[in-house]
Amino acid sequence: MANHAQKIESISQLNTLIGQKTLHPLLSVIDLAEATRLGQLSISGDFYALFFKQVQCGDFRYGRRCHDFQSCTLVFKAPEQTIDITQHDAPEQTSILGIAFHPKVFNETSLVCKKSEYSFFSYQENESLHLSEREKQIILGCISNFQKELQRDIDRFSLRLLAVHLELLLDYCLRFYERQFITRCNINNDILAYFNQLLEQYLQAEHGTKTELRSIEYVHERIPQSLAYLNDLVRVETGKTLREYVRLKKIDMAKYLVTSSNKTISEIALALGFPNTQTFLCLFKKFVGCSPNEYRQQWNNKPN
């Protein structure tokens, strides 16, 4: 690979670099049948991309585990991230390496409302998507249909239809990532347990600003997963966003402090980083069903 990533300013420049024609200024399929100068490249720039990778079991860089599907791997790139591509990464029996597209495709098409759903573009390289043979064929089918539309003469419907094909492809990636989260349930449980351990340590500490955002930052600084991946993992495992999950954990800690300490309700609210006592009271009653004082009284009235 190149020692330094080559900066790409446009899809046209990317196509020129690898030796293939530009069929649309905003989107491109990287195809070995067309690319005459690909070789091995390390590139970055203002574009999104998804590329196939040939990865071995246990390859730490792309995060494949031995229980993951082994047919091929998809790596996702957001603008300004660096990605390495090589002609040897195309799946067997195809010349397709991947797709690259300008951020305008998200901002100026029907995809504008779905951009936030495709959080995998913010994943780390070692959080890549590992596909089964059937999944690989579905992805290749989507790219093939995308490429057929790309090869038509540009008209006023081109970008709209290309966005539809791209949306279908990305929705399949969402589905397959959901499947990967499910098949990795044991690993995910370990990650979640470690997350809970770090969060509990932070909430029990006598110092620090324990807002939900700062609590997440504290844990994220000590855990190897990307924030986007961690948020999606928590959503799949618990049905909650990361902030909602942390809020529930803070309420659990509040219940513990209400029953095991002599702190006032205001002191507990302050200790757990709630903006004020009234917010704490409202959230506690919402999730527990009674006020902190009522909860403490019920606990104290329990028979020994």
Contacts in CASP RR format, 6 or more apart in sequence:
PFRMAT RR
TARGET T0000
AUTHOR 0000-0000-0000
METHOD contacts of the structure
MODEL  1
MANHAQKIESISQLNTLIGQKTLHPLLSVIDLAEATRLGQLSISGDFYAL
FFKQVQCGDFRYGRRCHDFQSCTLVFKAPEQTIDITQHDAPEQTSILGIA
FHPKVFNETSLVCKKSEYSFFSYQENESLHLSEREKQIILGCISNFQKEL
QRDIDRFSLRLLAVHLELLLDYCLRFYERQFITRCNINNDILAYFNQLLE
QYLQAEHGTKTELRSIEYVHERIPQSLAYLNDLVRVETGKTLREYVRLKK
IDMAKYLVTSSNKTISEIALALGFPNTQTFLCLFKKFVGCSPNEYRQQWN
NKPN
1 40 0 8 1.000
1 41 0 8 1.000
1 42 0 8 1.000
1 84 0 8 1.000
1 86 0 8 1.000
2 40 0 8 1.000
2 41 0 8 1.000
2 42 0 8 1.000
3 42 0 8 1.000
4 42 0 8 1.000
5 42 0 8 1.000
5 43 0 8 1.000
5 44 0 8 1.000
5 82 0 8 1.000
6 17 0 8 1.000
6 41 0 8 1.000
6 42 0 8 1.000
6 43 0 8 1.000
6 44 0 8 1.000
7 43 0 8 1.000
7 44 0 8 1.000
7 45 0 8 1.000
8 14 0 8 1.000
8 17 0 8 1.000
8 43 0 8 1.000
8 44 0 8 1.000
8 45 0 8 1.000
8 46 0 8 1.000
8 47 0 8 1.000
9 45 0 8 1.000
9 46 0 8 1.000
10 25 0 8 1.000
10 46 0 8 1.000
10 102 0 8 1.000
11 22 0 8 1.000
11 24 0 8 1.000
11 25 0 8 1.000
11 26 0 8 1.000
11 27 0 8 1.000
11 28 0 8 1.000
11 47 0 8 1.000
11 100 0 8 1.000
11 101 0 8 1.000
11 102 0 8 1.000
12 22 0 8 1.000
12 25 0 8 1.000
14 28 0 8 1.000
14 43 0 8 1.000
14 47 0 8 1.000
14 100 0 8 1.000
15 21 0 8 1.000
15 22 0 8 1.000
15 28 0 8 1.000
16 22 0 8 1.000
17 37 0 8 1.000
17 41 0 8 1.000
17 43 0 8 1.000
18 30 0 8 1.000
18 35 0 8 1.000
18 36 0 8 1.000
18 37 0 8 1.000
18 38 0 8 1.000
18 41 0 8 1.000
19 34 0 8 1.000
19 35 0 8 1.000
19 36 0 8 1.000
19 37 0 8 1.000
19 38 0 8 1.000
20 28 0 8 1.000
20 30 0 8 1.000
20 31 0 8 1.000
20 34 0 8 1.000
20 35 0 8 1.000
20 36 0 8 1.000
21 34 0 8 1.000
22 28 0 8 1.000
23 150 0 8 1.000
23 151 0 8 1.000
24 150 0 8 1.000
24 154 0 8 1.000
24 158 0 8 1.000
24 159 0 8 1.000
24 162 0 8 1.000
25 102 0 8 1.000
26 101 0 8 1.000
26 102 0 8 1.000
26 104 0 8 1.000
26 105 0 8 1.000
26 159 0 8 1.000
27 99 0 8 1.000
27 100 0 8 1.000
27 101 0 8 1.000
27 102 0 8 1.000
27 105 0 8 1.000
27 150 0 8 1.000
27 162 0 8 1.000
27 166 0 8 1.000
28 99 0 8 1.000
28 100 0 8 1.000
28 101 0 8 1.000
28 150 0 8 1.000
29 96 0 8 1.000
29 98 0 8 1.000
29 99 0 8 1.000
29 143 0 8 1.000
29 146 0 8 1.000
29 147 0 8 1.000
29 150 0 8 1.000
30 38 0 8 1.000
30 51 0 8 1.000
30 85 0 8 1.000
30 96 0 8 1.000
30 97 0 8 1.000
30 98 0 8 1.000
30 99 0 8 1.000
30 100 0 8 1.000
31 95 0 8 1.000
31 96 0 8 1.000
31 97 0 8 1.000
31 147 0 8 1.000
32 38 0 8 1.000
32 87 0 8 1.000
32 90 0 8 1.000
32 95 0 8 1.000
32 96 0 8 1.000
32 97 0 8 1.000
33 95 0 8 1.000
35 87 0 8 1.000
35 97 0 8 1.000
38 85 0 8 1.000
38 86 0 8 1.000
38 87 0 8 1.000
38 97 0 8 1.000
39 86 0 8 1.000
39 87 0 8 1.000
40 84 0 8 1.000
40 85 0 8 1.000
40 86 0 8 1.000
40 87 0 8 1.000
41 84 0 8 1.000
41 85 0 8 1.000
41 86 0 8 1.000
42 82 0 8 1.000
42 83 0 8 1.000
42 84 0 8 1.000
43 82 0 8 1.000
43 83 0 8 1.000
43 85 0 8 1.000
44 80 0 8 1.000
44 81 0 8 1.000
44 82 0 8 1.000
44 83 0 8 1.000
45 79 0 8 1.000
45 80 0 8 1.000
46 79 0 8 1.000
46 80 0 8 1.000
46 102 0 8 1.000
46 103 0 8 1.000
47 77 0 8 1.000
47 79 0 8 1.000
47 100 0 8 1.000
47 101 0 8 1.000
47 102 0 8 1.000
47 103 0 8 1.000
48 76 0 8 1.000
48 77 0 8 1.000
48 78 0 8 1.000
48 79 0 8 1.000
48 100 0 8 1.000
48 101 0 8 1.000
48 102 0 8 1.000
48 103 0 8 1.000
48 105 0 8 1.000
48 106 0 8 1.000
48 121 0 8 1.000
49 76 0 8 1.000
49 77 0 8 1.000
49 83 0 8 1.000
49 98 0 8 1.000
49 99 0 8 1.000
49 100 0 8 1.000
49 101 0 8 1.000
50 74 0 8 1.000
50 75 0 8 1.000
50 76 0 8 1.000
50 77 0 8 1.000
50 98 0 8 1.000
50 99 0 8 1.000
50 173 0 8 1.000
51 74 0 8 1.000
51 75 0 8 1.000
51 77 0 8 1.000
51 83 0 8 1.000
51 85 0 8 1.000
51 89 0 8 1.000
51 97 0 8 1.000
51 98 0 8 1.000
52 72 0 8 1.000
52 73 0 8 1.000
52 74 0 8 1.000
52 75 0 8 1.000
52 89 0 8 1.000
52 90 0 8 1.000
52 91 0 8 1.000
52 96 0 8 1.000
52 97 0 8 1.000
52 98 0 8 1.000
53 62 0 8 1.000
53 72 0 8 1.000
53 73 0 8 1.000
53 74 0 8 1.000
53 75 0 8 1.000
53 89 0 8 1.000
53 128 0 8 1.000
54 72 0 8 1.000
54 73 0 8 1.000
54 88 0 8 1.000
54 89 0 8 1.000
54 91 0 8 1.000
55 61 0 8 1.000
55 62 0 8 1.000
55 63 0 8 1.000
55 64 0 8 1.000
55 72 0 8 1.000
55 73 0 8 1.000
55 128 0 8 1.000
55 130 0 8 1.000
56 64 0 8 1.000
57 64 0 8 1.000
57 65 0 8 1.000
57 66 0 8 1.000
57 68 0 8 1.000
57 70 0 8 1.000
58 64 0 8 1.000
58 65 0 8 1.000
58 66 0 8 1.000
60 126 0 8 1.000
61 125 0 8 1.000
61 126 0 8 1.000
62 73 0 8 1.000
62 75 0 8 1.000
62 125 0 8 1.000
62 126 0 8 1.000
62 128 0 8 1.000
63 126 0 8 1.000
63 127 0 8 1.000
63 128 0 8 1.000
64 70 0 8 1.000
64 73 0 8 1.000
64 128 0 8 1.000
64 130 0 8 1.000
65 184 0 8 1.000
65 187 0 8 1.000
67 183 0 8 1.000
67 184 0 8 1.000
68 130 0 8 1.000
68 180 0 8 1.000
68 183 0 8 1.000
68 184 0 8 1.000
69 130 0 8 1.000
69 131 0 8 1.000
69 132 0 8 1.000
69 135 0 8 1.000
69 180 0 8 1.000
70 130 0 8 1.000
71 91 0 8 1.000
71 130 0 8 1.000
71 131 0 8 1.000
71 132 0 8 1.000
71 133 0 8 1.000
71 135 0 8 1.000
71 136 0 8 1.000
72 91 0 8 1.000
72 130 0 8 1.000
72 131 0 8 1.000
72 136 0 8 1.000
73 128 0 8 1.000
73 129 0 8 1.000
73 130 0 8 1.000
73 131 0 8 1.000
74 128 0 8 1.000
74 129 0 8 1.000
74 131 0 8 1.000
74 139 0 8 1.000
74 173 0 8 1.000
75 83 0 8 1.000
75 125 0 8 1.000
75 128 0 8 1.000
75 129 0 8 1.000
76 120 0 8 1.000
76 121 0 8 1.000
76 123 0 8 1.000
76 128 0 8 1.000
76 129 0 8 1.000
76 173 0 8 1.000
77 83 0 8 1.000
77 121 0 8 1.000
78 121 0 8 1.000
78 122 0 8 1.000
79 103 0 8 1.000
85 97 0 8 1.000
87 97 0 8 1.000
89 97 0 8 1.000
90 96 0 8 1.000
90 97 0 8 1.000
91 136 0 8 1.000
91 140 0 8 1.000
94 140 0 8 1.000
96 140 0 8 1.000
96 143 0 8 1.000
96 144 0 8 1.000
96 147 0 8 1.000
98 143 0 8 1.000
99 143 0 8 1.000
99 146 0 8 1.000
99 166 0 8 1.000
99 169 0 8 1.000
101 166 0 8 1.000
105 111 0 8 1.000
105 159 0 8 1.000
105 162 0 8 1.000
105 163 0 8 1.000
105 166 0 8 1.000
106 112 0 8 1.000
106 115 0 8 1.000
107 115 0 8 1.000
108 159 0 8 1.000
109 159 0 8 1.000
109 160 0 8 1.000
109 163 0 8 1.000
110 160 0 8 1.000
110 163 0 8 1.000
110 164 0 8 1.000
110 167 0 8 1.000
111 163 0 8 1.000
111 166 0 8 1.000
111 167 0 8 1.000
114 167 0 8 1.000
114 170 0 8 1.000
117 174 0 8 1.000
118 170 0 8 1.000
118 173 0 8 1.000
118 174 0 8 1.000
119 228 0 8 1.000
119 229 0 8 1.000
119 231 0 8 1.000
119 232 0 8 1.000
120 127 0 8 1.000
120 129 0 8 1.000
120 173 0 8 1.000
120 174 0 8 1.000
120 177 0 8 1.000
120 228 0 8 1.000
120 232 0 8 1.000
122 226 0 8 1.000
122 227 0 8 1.000
122 228 0 8 1.000
123 226 0 8 1.000
123 228 0 8 1.000
123 229 0 8 1.000
124 225 0 8 1.000
124 226 0 8 1.000
124 229 0 8 1.000
127 225 0 8 1.000
127 226 0 8 1.000
127 229 0 8 1.000
129 173 0 8 1.000
129 176 0 8 1.000
129 177 0 8 1.000
129 180 0 8 1.000
130 180 0 8 1.000
131 139 0 8 1.000
131 176 0 8 1.000
135 172 0 8 1.000
135 176 0 8 1.000
135 179 0 8 1.000
138 172 0 8 1.000
139 169 0 8 1.000
139 172 0 8 1.000
139 173 0 8 1.000
139 176 0 8 1.000
142 165 0 8 1.000
142 168 0 8 1.000
142 169 0 8 1.000
142 172 0 8 1.000
143 169 0 8 1.000
145 165 0 8 1.000
146 162 0 8 1.000
146 165 0 8 1.000
146 166 0 8 1.000
146 169 0 8 1.000
149 158 0 8 1.000
149 161 0 8 1.000
149 162 0 8 1.000
149 165 0 8 1.000
150 162 0 8 1.000
152 158 0 8 1.000
177 232 0 8 1.000
178 236 0 8 1.000
181 188 0 8 1.000
181 232 0 8 1.000
181 233 0 8 1.000
181 236 0 8 1.000
181 237 0 8 1.000
182 236 0 8 1.000
185 237 0 8 1.000
188 233 0 8 1.000
188 236 0 8 1.000
188 237 0 8 1.000
189 237 0 8 1.000
191 223 0 8 1.000
191 225 0 8 1.000
191 230 0 8 1.000
191 233 0 8 1.000
192 233 0 8 1.000
192 234 0 8 1.000
192 237 0 8 1.000
192 238 0 8 1.000
194 223 0 8 1.000
195 219 0 8 1.000
195 223 0 8 1.000
195 230 0 8 1.000
195 234 0 8 1.000
196 249 0 8 1.000
198 218 0 8 1.000
198 219 0 8 1.000
198 222 0 8 1.000
198 223 0 8 1.000
199 215 0 8 1.000
199 218 0 8 1.000
199 219 0 8 1.000
199 246 0 8 1.000
199 249 0 8 1.000
200 249 0 8 1.000
200 253 0 8 1.000
202 210 0 8 1.000
202 215 0 8 1.000
202 218 0 8 1.000
202 219 0 8 1.000
203 210 0 8 1.000
203 215 0 8 1.000
203 249 0 8 1.000
203 250 0 8 1.000
203 253 0 8 1.000
203 272 0 8 1.000
204 253 0 8 1.000
208 214 0 8 1.000
209 273 0 8 1.000
210 250 0 8 1.000
210 271 0 8 1.000
210 272 0 8 1.000
210 273 0 8 1.000
211 273 0 8 1.000
211 275 0 8 1.000
212 243 0 8 1.000
212 246 0 8 1.000
212 247 0 8 1.000
212 250 0 8 1.000
213 243 0 8 1.000
215 246 0 8 1.000
215 250 0 8 1.000
216 227 0 8 1.000
216 242 0 8 1.000
216 243 0 8 1.000
216 246 0 8 1.000
220 227 0 8 1.000
220 230 0 8 1.000
223 230 0 8 1.000
225 233 0 8 1.000
227 242 0 8 1.000
230 242 0 8 1.000
231 241 0 8 1.000
231 242 0 8 1.000
234 240 0 8 1.000
234 241 0 8 1.000
234 242 0 8 1.000
234 245 0 8 1.000
235 241 0 8 1.000
235 242 0 8 1.000
238 245 0 8 1.000
240 248 0 8 1.000
247 283 0 8 1.000
248 287 0 8 1.000
250 272 0 8 1.000
250 273 0 8 1.000
250 274 0 8 1.000
251 283 0 8 1.000
251 284 0 8 1.000
251 287 0 8 1.000
251 288 0 8 1.000
253 272 0 8 1.000
254 268 0 8 1.000
254 272 0 8 1.000
254 280 0 8 1.000
254 284 0 8 1.000
254 292 0 8 1.000
255 288 0 8 1.000
255 295 0 8 1.000
257 263 0 8 1.000
257 268 0 8 1.000
257 271 0 8 1.000
257 272 0 8 1.000
258 265 0 8 1.000
258 268 0 8 1.000
258 292 0 8 1.000
258 295 0 8 1.000
258 296 0 8 1.000
258 299 0 8 1.000
259 295 0 8 1.000
259 296 0 8 1.000
259 299 0 8 1.000
261 268 0 8 1.000
263 271 0 8 1.000
265 277 0 8 1.000
265 280 0 8 1.000
265 281 0 8 1.000
265 292 0 8 1.000
265 293 0 8 1.000
266 277 0 8 1.000
268 280 0 8 1.000
268 292 0 8 1.000
269 276 0 8 1.000
269 277 0 8 1.000
269 279 0 8 1.000
269 280 0 8 1.000
269 281 0 8 1.000
272 280 0 8 1.000
274 280 0 8 1.000
274 283 0 8 1.000
280 292 0 8 1.000
281 291 0 8 1.000
281 292 0 8 1.000
284 291 0 8 1.000
284 292 0 8 1.000
284 295 0 8 1.000
285 291 0 8 1.000
288 295 0 8 1.000
290 298 0 8 1.000
END
